[in-house]
Structures are given as C-alpha cells and as structure tokens.
Amino acid sequence: MRGNSPIAVIGAGGHAKVVLATLQAAGFTAFVVYDDSPDKWGTEMMGVPVRGPVERIVEDGVPRAVIAIGDNAIRRRLSIKLRGIEWLTVVHPYAWVHSSAKLGVGTVVFAGAVIQPEARIGDHVIVNTAATIDHECVVGDYAHIAPGAHLAGRVEVGEGTFIGMGCNVIQCLQIGKWSTVGAGAVVTKPIPDHVTAVGVPARVIKRHLRGESNGNHNDSTS
C-alpha cells in the first residue's frame, strides 16, 4: 500500500540526519536515502542505505519523499523537477504547532519549535530546532527559520528567505523574498527582497542579483 511504502530522504548531509531523526521520532519506519554525491552511494546514513542519485527516485518508484537539503534554492528546484512525488509534512513530537496553524507540503518542523495560532507556513519550509513563529506570521515557500530564531506576531517572511540562527524579528515586519538575515541579528525594520542583512539592529550589507543563491544554505545546515 502507498501508506506503507518507503520514504525517500533526499540528501545525505548533516541536515538530512536531523530530518531522518525527526521522521523516526514522528513514527515513520521505512526509509531510503538519495544523494547526488557518488562517494556516498552504497554507504549508510544512520543505518539507512544511500541508494544513488536523486533522479533514481523515479526509477525506483518511491512515491513519498522529504527534501532534506538546507539550500533553499535547491529545495525549490527539486520540488519542481520531481513532480508526482507525495511530499510529506513532518512535525517532531516535541514541537508544538497550534491546531489553527497551517503547514504546507514538504515542510519539516524540528524538535523544540513552536508555531502559534493562525500562522501560515508555506511548502518545503524548514522550521529548525527551537525556532518560534508567533501568531499570524506568514512564512513563504522554501524559507528556512534557523535554530533558535524567533519571529514575533504578524511577521511576514518571503519565499526562499533564510532567517539565521538566533535572530529576533519584532512584530508586524515584512522580510522580502530570497534574502538572508545573518545569525544573531535583531530585525527592527522591514528587509527588502534579494539582500543580506546582519547586525543589531539589522542592516543591509549586500544586494543579490535575481536568481542568485543567497549563499547561506547547504546540505549540512543544521
């Protein structure tokens, strides 16, 4: 049956280990890992075999998957390329998600995270360890809220944006698409699209070309 079929974990880096641990804690039991690095093929990650490149998922007929790669742009590309896959939404049992919050497909919520009432989280989002997202926040597709980052109420985070470890964002702010907010920043003013902002208070230090990766995500992001 489809519900009992293996789950493909896409990626075999450090971030994938935490995704796999989250799946296991959530009660899933059958897995296979795919990664495009040939040196990982035929090895194991946490006792789970790394079968081959990502494109082999279709050949093997594995119907369910989670993209366990920290790079936001790569998650977007793979989600578009691998059409027909059932993308799992996974919540660690030690996370807390209010019943009125909405989580998109492919999103993973790690241990210790808190998502408050009426928050809306897009597709293939990472809500990392002990991150908090308060009431009525909106987090766009492919965003990543890093460990220990905190969004106050009614914050909007654009598609593909990375909110770094330990960041604090005050209430009712907008953070643009495909931007990066550096670790430990305190965001007190809106952040535009396609920039990097750092510091206390956060200020823009770099502007990115459209389509350019914001450069802060890789498959070992934890």
N, C-alpha and C positions, 0 to 999 in steps of 0.2 A: 504494500500500500504506500501511497505517496507520503503519508504522515510518518511512516516508519523508515523512509529512505534515508541514506546518509546525507549529512550536511557538508557542503564544501566550504572550507575556510580558505579564503583567497589571500595569500600572503603567509610568509613563514619567518617574519622578523619578530622583534620584541613585542610590538603592539599586538601581533597575532596571538602571542602567548596569553595575553590578558583577555583577548576576545574568546579564545578557546576556554580559558578558565571560567569566564562568565557564562558561556554556553553550558558547560558542565554543571556549574552551580545552579543554573536555571532548569536543570533536569534533562537536557539533551544528552544522548549517549553515543550516537554513531557519527563519526567524522572522517573526512579525508581532506588533506591539505594540498593546495596547488600553489606553485610559485614559479616565476619565470627565470629564476637563477638556477642554471644547470647543476651547480655544485651542491644544491640542496635536494635534487631529485634522488630518490632511493634512500634518503635519510628519514629520521623521525623527529617530530617536534612534540615534546611532552607525551611521548609514546604513540603519537598519531603519525601514520606514514605520509610523507610528501611524495605525491604520486607523479607529478610532472608539471608542465607549463599550464598556465591558466586556460588556454584555448582547449585543453583536453577535457575540461568540464563538459562541454557539449558532446564530445565523442563518447565520454563515459556515461552520459545520460543522467548526471546527478542533478536533480530538479531544484534543490534548495541550497541557498548559499548565504554567506555573510562576507562582505569585503573587509578584511582585517588589515588594511593598509592606512597608515596615518596621513599620507599625502592626499589632500582634499581633491586636487585636480585629477589624480589617478583614480580615486573612487568614482568620480563623475564619469570619466572616460570608460571605465569598466562597466558601470551600471548601464550605460548606453549601448556598449558593444554586446553585452551578454543579455540580450532581450530574450524573454521567455523563462528566465530563472525566477523562482519564487524567492524573493528577498525576505529574510527573517528579521523581525524586530525583536531584540533581546534585552531583557531587563534583569540585572543581577538581583537575587532575592534580598540582598542587603542594601539595595537602593530603595528610595521612596518616591513614587510617582502618584500624584493625586488622580483620582478617577476622572476628573474633568479635563485633565491634560490630554493632548493629542500627540501621538508619536508616529512619524512617517515610516515607510518601509525601509528596511536595511539599517535602521538606527540601533545603536548599542548604547546602553546606559550601564555604567560600571558601578562597582561596589561603593557605597557611601554617598552616591549622588542623590540630590533632592530636586524634584521638579514639582513646582507648586501649582495651585489651581489655575485652570484656563490657559496655561502655557501651551504654545503650539510649536512643535519641533518637527522639522522637515524630514526629507528622505536622506538616508545614508549619513546621518549626523553622528558624531562621537560626543557623548556626554561622559567625560572621563572621571576618574576616581575622585570622589568627594567634591565634585563641582556642584554648584547650586544655581538653579534657574527659578526665579521667583514668579509671582503671579502675573499672568497675562503677557509674559515675554513671547516673542516670536523669533525663532531661530531658523534661518533658511537652510535649504538643502545643502548637503556636503560640508556644512560648518563643523568645527571642532572646538568644543569647550574643554580646555585642558585641565589637568588635575588641580583641584583647589581653587579654580576660578569661580567668581561669584557675579551673577547678574541680578541687580535689583529689579523691582517690579516694572513691567511695561517697557523693558529694553527690547529693541529690535536689532538682530544680528543678521547681516546679509548673507546671501548664498556664498559658500566656499570660504568664509572668513575663519581665521584662526584666532581664538582668544587664549593667550598664553597662560602658563602655569601661574597661579596665584594672583591673577588680575582681579580687579574690582571695578565694576561698572555701575555708576549711580543710576537712579531710576529715570525712566522715560527718555533715554537717549537712543539715537539711531547710529549703528555702526554699519558701514557700507559693505558692498559685495567684494569678495576676493581680496580682503585686506588682512593684515596681521597686526595684532596688538601684543607687544612683547611681554615676556614674563614679568610679573610684579607690577605692571602698570596700573595706574588709577585713572580711569576714564571719567572726566567731568564735563566733556563737551562732545558733540557729535563727531564721528570719524567718517571721512568720505570713502568712496569706492577706491580700490586698487592702490592702497598705500600701506606703509608700515608706520606704526605709532608706538612710541616707547616712553617710559618715564613717569614721574609723579609731579604734576599731572601729566597725562599722556600728551605727546606732541608728535606731529608727523615729521619723520626724518627721511622718508623715501617715497617716491611715487613709482608705481609699476606700469609697464605697458599693458594694454588689454591683452588677455590671453597668456600673459607671463605668470608662471607659478610664483606664489608669494614666498616660496623658498623655505618654509619653516616646518615642512611635514615630510616624514619618510616612514618606511615600513617598520622602523623600530621605535616610533614615537610611543611613549607610554604615559 
